[in-house]
Amino acid sequence: MARSAAARLSRSRRLRAFLPAIAVGLCAALVGVAVLTAGGELTTVAEQPHEAVSGFPGADVTPDPPPAAGVTPATITPTPTPTPTPVAGDPGSGSGAGAGAGGTVLTGGAPTRLTFGMHVSQIDEGAWPSVSVGTFRIWNADSTWGALEPSPGQWNFARLDARVEMARARGASVLLVLSHPPGWASSRPDLQGYNGSPAPPRDVAEWRNYVATVAARYAGRIEAYEIWNEPNLAQFFVGSPQQLGELTRVAAEAINANDSQALVVSAGFSARTGGAESYFREYVASGIASAIDVVGIHIYPYPGSGPESMVGLAQRFRSIASSAGLSGKPMWNTEIGYGRTPDYLVSETAAASLVLRTYLVLPAAGLVRNYWYMWDDREFIGLYMVGSDRRSPTGAAYRFAEAQQWLAGAQVERCSDGSGAWVCTLQHADGPSVTIAWSLSGEVSVPVPAGATIAYAFGGDSSGATAGAAYSVGTTPVLFAPGPLPSLG
């Protein structure tokens, strides 16, 4: 039986209570952090793998697995692997409506504390961001079960050890995905992909041993474990929701027994894939409520839209989770990104707006953590954080850093949409209550909030403001404050 989420998350908050000092200069201010909120809604994120999967049979196979000991056999029909829908055009400069929120997103409850999460592809080559990252997700980089135990009892932890220690040395907590058994432990050894098999293990006792071995080795060093990545996509999992539920419960027992402080995160679903909601509904109804501490989800934006378009999708998955007894569990969005390379590249101007809006709207909608995908990718996601050398930060990365100056350590109290503009109020890390406003398309006039005397343009200068006066805002947010904010220089 899992401990209460409140008790475990309380310790987690203490572990993550640090916030890196953010220098005024943007280079020194390139800081990535993680998103943690109390209360709030749940949502989903569509996982976008960095590596190609062309060598994996995936949707071409209709598995007929042999019975797996301890796992109820089920008819398995893989979901055809979709091409992730890219954001058309320049998502920061056009509509963000998509599935609009239709009113206030966050109206009460505990405020959302803002931090930033990250993925890094070439971590083994030293491609750690030129930013301090608050939380780091380890997924498809030779860290699956198949990579760790290629032969029974023969463990290879060298790479994972190095990744965990690199993250910890830089002040980042670690979220590790548990998945993909080696061929010898798979119920379908003929299926291979992502350093292991997408099929359920042949014996849950072997799965339990794998999870227990990892949890014991990294006790106190890995903060949280996510049970599988995008199981509703066939290149990642070809089992039933019920099989996945059984694997989740067994994993939770093994983690709890070997690291009482580690958090158990449900499988992260690809939210925008066909059939995702029905698969998710069956999974959360399979008896995982008492086993997990956090609901995982993957949400990427709708075509041509910004983060605002994801609010409705987040709320639908939250509703499904709540109906299965998970209303008290926080929801983490363990992947978020924009564009699709090479056809849908996001300009640095658009990126500036998208970064800031993402870390305002999604936490307000209940996604208490958001992990950016990814720092050094230039093959999949069209919002580049690094140049062609995979090291030099782009203008978008500097905007990512500036977003932290605006938001890191702040408490989001309320976000709403109306009259063509989105408006969020938050308690700023420097102390005062501030308001951030932006439009979804073109210029919109908004009243300067009561008490405000200064307006900060994101990526630009500050100017005087008069409370009650009309102020024109565009798709790039403007921050209204009652006076100068030291962290914004």
N, C-alpha and C positions, 0 to 999 in steps of 0.2 A: 504494500500500500504506500503510495507516495505521501511525503510530508505535505503540509499545507503550502500552497503556492505563496501565501502571504509571508510565512516564516522564512521560506527559502529565498524569496525575492528580497526580503529585508536585508539578509546578509549580502545578497548580490549587489544591492544598492550601495552597501558600505564598501564593498570591494571596488565598485566603480565610482566612488564618490569623488575621485580625482578629476580635475579638469586641467589639461595642460595650459601653462601660461601662454597667452597669445600676444605676441609682440605687435607693436603698432605697424611696423614694416610688413608688407604683404609676404615677402619671402620668408621671414621668420614666423609669419602667422599661418603658414600652410599647415594646418592642424586638422586631422580627421578624427572624429570621435564616434560615439555610438548613441542610438536613441533609446532612452528608457523613460517610460511614463507610467504613472499609477492610474488605475482605472482605464476608461476609454474603450474604444471599439476594437474589433478584430478585422484583419483583412488578409489578402492573398497576393503572392507575387509569382509571376511566371519565370521560372529559372531559365537563364540563358547560358548554356554551356560555352566555355571558351574553346574547347577542342571540337574538331569535326567528328562526326559519328558515322561517316559514310561506310566504314568497314563493318558496322554492326547491322545484323539482319533486321532488327527492330520490327517495323510494321509488316514486313514481308513474311513474318512467321506467326502462325497461330499455334501457340504451345499446347502440348498435351502432356503435362508433367506427371511423373510418377508420384505416388503419395510421399509426402515429406513427413517424417516422424514428428508428431506433436503439432503439425500444422494441417488443419483440415483441408483436404484437396478441394479445388474449385475449378470450374471451367474458366479458362483464362483467354480473353480475347483482347489482344493489345490494341490500344488506341493508336491510330495512325499518327506518326510523328509529324506535327505541323511545322510549317515555316513560321517562326515568330513574326507577328505582324509589326513592321517597322513604323516609326513615326514619320509620316509624310512631310516633306518640306522642312520648314524651320520651326520646330515645336515651341520655341520660346517666343516667337513673334506673332503667332496666330492664335486660334481659338484654343482654350483649355477646357471648354465646356464638356464635350463628350457626354458622359452620364453625369449631369450636374447634380450638385448636392441639394439644390432646391431649398436652401435656407441655412440656418445655423448648423454648423457641424459639431461644435463642442460648446455646450451651454452650462455645464456644471461638473461636479465631481472634482477629483484631485487634478491640479494642473499637470501638463505634460512637460517633463524636463528634456531639453534638447541636447543631444549629442549626435555623433556621426559614426557609422560603421563602414567597413571597406572590404573588398576582395583584392588580392594581389596574385597575378598569374605567375610571374617569373621570380618568385621569392627565392628559389634555389640559386638564382643567378644574382642575387643581391638587389633585386628591384623593389626593395621596400620603399614606400612613398617618402618623398621629402616632406612629410607631414607626420605628426604624431597621430596614430590611429587609436581610437578608444576601444574598438572591438574588431576582431579580424575573423572572418569565416573561412575555414579550410574545407574545400570541397574537392574539385576534380584535379588534384595534383599528386597522384601516386599516394593517396592517403586512405584509400578504401580498404576494406577487409582483404580483398584479393591482393593488394599491394603489400599489406602488412604481414599476412600469413600465407605466402604462396604455396607452401607445403605444410601438412599437418604438424603443428608444434614448432615450426621453424619461423621465427618472428624476425621482421626487419623494421626496426623503429628509427633507423638513423635519420631519414629525411623528416619524418614527423617530429622527432625530437628537436631537430634544428629549427623547424618552422615554429613550433611552440615556444622555444626559448627566444627566438628572434622577436616574436610578438611580445612576449612578457618583458624582455629587456627594453622594449620601447613603450612600455606602459599600457599595452593593449590586452584585453581579455580575449579568450579564444572560444569560438563556436566550431565544433567539429561535426561533420556529417558522417553518420555510420551507415554503410550500405555495401552492396555488391560483393557477395561471397566469391572466394576463389573457385575455380572450376571443380576442384575436388570436393568442395562443400556445397555445391549448387544442386538444386533439384533439376536443373537444365544445364549441364556443363557444356552443351553444344552452343549455348548462347553466351557470347562474350562482348564486353564493352566497358569502357571506363575502368580498366584495371580490375576486372572482375565480371561476374555474371549479373544480369538484371533480374534473374529468377530468384524466388525465395530460396533460402537454404534448405537442404535436404533434411536436416535435423535441427530442431530449435535448440537442442542441447549444445550443438556446435556454435550456433549463433550466440547463445548465452555466454559460452566460454570466451568467444571473441570480444563481446562487449565488456565482460567482466575484466578481462586482461587489460584492455585499453583503459577502462575507468580506474583500475587499481594503479596502473603505471602513471597516469596523469592526475591522480587525486590532488586537488589543491592547485593544479596548474591549468586545467581546462575548465572553463566556467560552465559550459553548456554543451549538450549533445543533441543534434537534430537527427531524428530517425528517418533516414532516406531522403533523397532529393527528387522532387517532382515525380512521384510514383504514378501519376496519371498519364505519363508519357512512356511509351513502350521502350524507348532506348534506355530508360532508367529502371523500370519495374514492369514485370509481366504477371504479377500476382493479383489476387483479388483484394478488395478493401478489407475483407475479413482476415485474410492472411496478414496483411499489413498491420491490422489492429493487434493480432496475436504477437507479431514481431515487436511492436511498440511496447506492449505490456511486459514481455520478457526482457526487453532491453532496459526498461525502467527499473525492474526488479534488480537487474544486475548492476546498474549504475548506482541505485540507492544503497545497495549492499557494500559497494566499494568506494563510494565517494558521497557522503551524506549531504554535501553542500552543492553538488553539481545539479544543474537544472536540466530537465528532460523536455525537449522541444519536439512537438509532433512533426510528421513528415511535412515538408514544404511543398505545397501544391502549386502547379502552374495554373493560375486562376482563370486566364482567358482562353484556355484550350477547351474545345468542344467536349462536353460531358464532365467537365471538372467539378461542377457543383453536385451532380448526382454521385460521383465517386467519393467526393469529400463528405457528403451526407452519410453515405454508408460507412465510411471509415470512422467518423466521429461517433457514430451510433454503435460501433462494435465493442464498446466497453472501455475506451481509453481515458475517460474523464478523470478517473482517480489515479491514472498512471502518469499523466503529463503535467508539467508546470506552465508550459507556454504553448500557444497554438502558432504553428509556422505557416507562412503563406508567401507566394511570389506574385507580385503585381507589377506589370509593366503597363505603360499608358496605351490608350486607344490611339488609332491612327490619327495623326494631325493634332494630337491633344497634349496637354500638360498634365501635371499631377492632379489637378482638380477633377479630371475625368475618371479618376480611380476611386473616388469617394463612394459612389454607389455600389461598385463591385466589392469594396471592402465591407460595406454595411451588409451586403447579401451574405457574404461568408461568415460574418459575425453572427448574423441571425441564425444561420444553419448551426454554427457551433453552440450558440446559446441554447438552441432547442435540444441539444444532446448533453446538457448539463455543464457546458464549458463557459458559461457567462462570466464566471469570476476569474477566468484565466486571461492574462494579457496576450496580445497578438504581436508577433514579430514579422516584419516584412524582410525576409532574408536575401532578397535581391531586388534592385531597382536600377534602371538605366534608360537611356533615350537614344533613339536613332538606330540605324542599321548600316554598317559599313559593307560595301563602299557606296551604296546608292543613296543613303539617307544620313548624310553627315550634318551634325549640329554646329552652327556657327558659334564662335566664342561669345558673341552678343546674346544669342539665345541661351547658351549654357549658363550665363550669369543669372538669368532669371529663373531657369529651371532648377538649378541647385538650391537657391534660396526658397523657392515656392515648395519644393519637395519636402524640405525639412520643417516647413510650417504646416502645410495642408495635411500631409499623411499622418503625422503624430496627432493632429487635431481630430482626424477621422478615426483614431484608435490604433494606428500602427505604431506601437511604442518603441520599436527600433526599426531602422531602415539601413540596410547594407548596400552601399553603392557598388554597382558592377560595371567596370572595375577600374582600378587605378592605372594599370599598364596595358590594357587591351586596345588593340587597333585592328583586329580582325573581325570583330563581331559588333560591338556597340559603337554607334556613330558619334558619341560625345567623347572626344579624346581628352584625357587628362595629361597625357605625355606626348612628346614629339616622336618622330620616327626612330629615335635612338632608344625609345622605351624608358628613358630616364628623365629628360628635361621636362619640367612642368610647362603646360600650355597656359594660355590665358584663362581657360576654363578651370584649371587647377588653382590659379590665383583667386578666381572667383569663389571656388570651393573654400579656400582659406578665408576669404572675406566674409563668406556666409557664416563661418564660425565666429568671426569677430562680432557679427550681428546677433548670433543665436546661441553659441555655446554657453551652457549654464543657465539659459533663460527658461522661464516657465510659461508655456503657452496656456492662456486662460480661456480664449474664445476665438473662434474663426467663423466668419459668416460670408455668404455671397448675396449680392443684391445690387440693383441699380447698375449692373454692368461691372462692378468692382468686387474684389475680395478684400476683406479687412480682418486682420488678426490683432488681438491685443495680447500682450505678454509682459511678464515681469522680467525686466532685463537684468543680465548678470551684474551690471553696474549699479543696480538698485531701483531705478524708477520704472513706472509702468509706461510702456511705449506702444505705439500702434504702427503696423505695417500694412500698406495698401498697394494694390496693383489692379490693372484691368486685364481682361482676357483678350481684348482686341482693341487696338487704337487707344486714343486718349479719352479719359473719363474724369469728370470733375467730382471730387469728394470734399466734404467739409473737414477742415483741420480740427483734430480732436481738442476737446477742452483741456486747457493747461499746456498745450504744446507751443513751443517757441522756436523750434528748429526742425528742419526737414533734411534728412540724409538721403542722398540718391545712391542706390546700390551701384558700386563701381564708379562713383563720381564724387562731387563735392557736396557740401552742406550749405543751406541757406536759411534765412529767417522765415518764420511762419507765424501767422496770426490765428489764434483759436476762432473757429467759426467761419473763417474765410474759405472761399472755394480754392481748391488746389488741384491742378491737373496731374494725373498719374497715368502711366502707360503700362506695358507688359513687364517692364523692369520695376521691381518694388521700390517704394519710398518709405522711410522710417521717420515717424514723427515722435519727438521727445520733448519733455518739459525743459530741457537744457542740454548742454554738451555732454556727451558720453565719453569718458576717458578712453575706453577700449577702442573707440572709433577714431580717436585722434583728432 
